[in-house]
Amino acid sequence: MTENTIELLKTSSTPQSLIMIRKLEEKVVRYEKEKAEIKTKAESFEKEYEAINLFDDQFDMTDAFLTIAIAMFGITLG
């Protein structure tokens, strides 16, 4: 939206619009920098999630085997 606003302001040649264009262009640069930082941070969180997810799968298998063992124990008692 900011880039579209800049394009619209470029159609008028008033001093106020030139000031607004400059301010908006600074915001665009800042937003692009923040976007890159956020993307890097999100990718690191994704790698961390994948590493943790391995242990989650192992826990799920252990839980399933424990449930089966308890069920078999109950059957053998009966």
N, C-alpha and C positions, 0 to 999 in steps of 0.2 A: 504494500500500500504506500509505503514511504517513497519508493521509486516512482510510482505512478503520480504521486503528489508533486515530486520534483519535475516530472515531465510537464505537468499542467502549469506549474509556476514558471517554467521556462518560456511559456507562450506570452507571458506578460513581462515587460521590461522595467518594472518599477523598482526603485531601490529597496523597498521592503521585500519584494519577492526575491531579489538577489540575496538578501540577508537570510531569508527563510531557506532558500536553496542551499546555501552554504551550511547552515545548521543541520538540515536534513541529510545532506551528503555525509556529514560527520557522523550522524546517527547510523547511516547505512554501513559505514566502515566499522563502527563499533559493533553493530549487530553481526556483521560477517565474522569479526574476530571472536565474538562470544559463541557464535554458531560452531566454529571450529573447535573451540575449547569444550563445549558441551558434547560434541560428537566424540572427541577423544575420551572424555570422562565416561560416556555411555558405553563405548567399546570396551573400556577396562572393566566396567561393571558387568558387562556381558561375559567376559572371560572368567571373572570371579564366580559368576552364577553357574557357568558350565562346570567349573572345578568343584563347587559345592554340590552340584546336582549329582555327581558321581557317587558321593557318600549317601545321598538321599535314596538312590536306587539300591545301594547295598543294604541300607536299613530296611527298605520295603521287602527285599528278599528275605532278610533275617526274620522280620515280623511274620511273613507268610510261613516260613519253616517252623517257627515257634508255634503258630496256630495249628499247623498240621500235627506237630508233635503232641500238643495238648489234646487234640481230638483223638489221636491214636492211643494215647494213654487212657483216655476215658473209655474207649472201645475195649481195650484189654482188661480194664477193671470190671467191665460188665459181663 
